[in-house]
Amino acid sequence: MLKLTNGGHLLGQGLGTLVGLVTAFVITFIIMTFGIYMPENLVSSAIVSDFLSYTDLELRLAVVGTILYPSAFGFTSLGSIVGFGASGATVLMFLAWGTGGLVAGLLSKDFLPGILAGVFAAVMGSFLIWLLFFMISPGASITGIFDPASLLLMEAALEGSIYPAIAAAIGGILGGGITRDR
């Protein structure tokens, strides 16, 4: 394993970031797939029906993105801008990012790398969701990536990463604390 000073593991933090990001998306995707059996407190039936109404993987991932990146502090959410998915924070978002942060921390093997891996996973995911929304929007071309509509989506995704970053950081603290060298 590639080591830095004082026992830090660069490979563990990078791998933790990627696996934490994938974990959050997979948990949300699986729960939404079986959403009709889930309690209303976990995720709203309106969001589940939005998710199940689409057959394309890209659109289902877009609904997952609206769940994972809700509005923070009363700002406009991705779901409100695009007109489907979640328009606010759900219990599922905290569950998914807490677990993603936990996995990121477990692979990072210390407190600070665990926190950073969880937060990086949340922020990296917001950029990926922005690119997904940009690519599925009608008439998308690479020259329009910095158009005002695309930048509005990016702003909503980055503002939506505040709560996920907090949940992933808490999970990263727990995961890093469990696996740190003693």
C-alpha atoms as one frame of an Amber mdcrd trajectory, in Angstrom:
protein
   0.000   0.000   0.000   1.271   3.483  -0.838   2.120   5.188   2.449   2.462
   8.836   3.320   4.003  10.180   6.523   2.671   9.114   9.923   0.960   5.980
   8.635  -1.532   7.709   6.293  -2.692   5.664   3.351  -3.134   7.581   0.105
  -4.486   4.567  -1.724  -6.982   3.876   1.077  -8.302   7.430   1.005  -8.683
   7.485  -2.779 -10.268   4.065  -2.833 -12.465   5.073   0.104 -13.673   8.114
  -1.803 -14.666   6.081  -4.839 -16.216   3.202  -2.891 -18.059   5.621  -0.577
 -19.543   7.424  -3.589 -20.615   4.180  -5.232 -22.043   2.902  -1.935 -24.287
   5.958  -1.497 -25.626   5.659  -5.037 -26.129   1.878  -4.867 -27.984   2.046
  -1.546 -30.298   4.741  -2.860 -30.845   2.951  -6.159 -31.704  -0.351  -4.454
 -34.050   1.255  -1.941 -35.787   3.178  -4.706 -36.134  -0.003  -6.778 -38.027
  -1.594  -3.901 -39.524   1.728  -2.810 -43.136   0.615  -2.879 -42.312  -1.635
   0.082 -40.481   1.073   2.037 -42.115   3.236   4.721 -43.283   6.718   3.767
 -40.924   8.210   6.386 -37.895   6.817   4.560 -38.806   8.122   1.118 -41.971
   9.702  -0.219 -44.212   7.633  -2.468 -44.257  10.510  -4.978 -40.476  10.219
  -5.382 -40.733   6.444  -5.702 -43.384   6.773  -8.394 -41.143   9.262 -10.265
 -38.286   6.759 -10.057 -40.351   3.762 -11.152 -42.049   5.648 -13.999 -38.763
   5.939 -15.907 -37.275   2.987 -17.771 -34.006   4.652 -18.805 -31.091   4.183
 -16.444 -29.991   7.804 -16.918 -33.335   9.171 -15.779 -33.441   6.818 -12.803
 -29.956   7.980 -11.825 -31.174  11.565 -12.184 -33.970  10.863  -9.684 -31.391
   9.275  -7.368 -29.298  12.443  -7.779 -32.200  14.631  -6.667 -32.495  12.478
  -3.547 -28.778  12.491  -2.753 -28.339  16.237  -3.324 -31.239  18.096  -1.679
 -31.491  21.810  -1.182 -29.745  23.217   1.846 -30.767  26.246   3.879 -33.826
  26.907   1.709 -32.021  27.181  -1.620 -33.514  25.793  -4.836 -33.024  22.047
  -5.163 -32.183  19.989  -8.225 -35.602  18.352  -8.022 -37.328  21.731  -8.130
 -35.294  22.881 -11.118 -35.832  19.772 -13.247 -39.393  19.119 -12.081 -39.058
  15.550 -10.820 -37.529  13.615  -7.948 -36.986  14.943  -4.445 -37.382  18.612
  -3.688 -35.964  18.393  -0.160 -33.859  16.300   2.182 -35.056  12.792   2.987
 -34.078  10.231   5.587 -32.791   8.099   2.715 -30.216  10.755   1.804 -28.782
  10.783   5.334 -28.815   6.977   5.467 -27.049   6.638   2.107 -24.379   9.268
   2.735 -23.789   8.148   6.317 -23.164   4.625   5.067 -21.063   5.897   2.160
 -18.969   7.942   4.584 -18.636   4.937   6.887 -17.303   2.793   4.042 -14.971
   5.597   2.939 -13.659   5.891   6.507 -13.213   2.141   6.849 -10.995   2.089
   3.764  -9.120   5.254   4.787  -8.066   3.810   8.165  -7.898   7.036  10.204
 -10.061   9.927  11.332  -8.905  12.761   9.062  -8.534  10.677   5.882 -11.953
   9.163   6.627 -13.545  12.593   6.923 -11.830  13.809   3.764 -12.755  10.679
   1.805 -16.418  11.048   2.802 -16.556  14.748   1.976 -14.690  14.276  -1.317
 -17.126  11.507  -2.264 -20.091  13.831  -1.676 -18.556  16.730  -3.613 -17.307
  14.523  -6.447 -20.780  13.022  -6.735 -22.343  16.476  -7.029 -20.145  17.224
 -10.041 -21.051  13.880 -11.599 -24.763  14.533 -11.050 -24.385  17.970 -12.626
 -22.754  16.373 -15.678 -25.523  13.767 -15.811 -28.230  16.434 -15.753 -26.325
  18.411 -18.361 -26.021  15.402 -20.672 -29.679  14.326 -20.405 -31.041  17.828
 -20.932 -32.551  18.353 -24.388 -30.184  19.848 -26.933 -27.077  19.353 -24.793
 -23.784  19.980 -26.547 -20.344  20.325 -25.057 -20.254  24.006 -26.026 -23.211
  24.697 -23.738 -21.590  23.401 -20.578 -21.063  26.945 -19.278 -24.457  28.296
 -20.337 -26.562  29.861 -17.564 -28.945  26.872 -17.385 -26.054  24.450 -16.943
 -24.412  26.655 -14.328 -27.721  26.865 -12.448 -27.764  23.060 -12.295 -24.156
  23.053 -11.085 -24.957  25.613  -8.405 -27.921  23.570  -7.170 -25.829  20.383
  -7.121 -22.974  22.005  -5.209 -25.335  23.665  -2.727 -27.064  20.317  -2.404
 -23.802  18.694  -1.337 -23.806  20.484   2.045 -26.000  17.964   3.904 -24.401
  14.937   2.178 -20.939  16.205   3.108 -21.985  16.513   6.758 -23.507  13.012
   6.799 -20.493  11.527   4.976 -18.065  13.286   7.348 -19.832  11.790  10.363
 -19.712   8.366   8.721 -16.049   8.960   7.854 -15.233   9.738  11.493 -16.860
   6.483  12.601 -15.267   4.380   9.854 -11.844   5.929  10.307 -12.046   5.452
  14.050 -12.930   1.781  13.694  -9.996   0.900  11.426  -7.284   3.308  12.563
  -3.936   1.959  13.715  -3.710   1.749  17.465
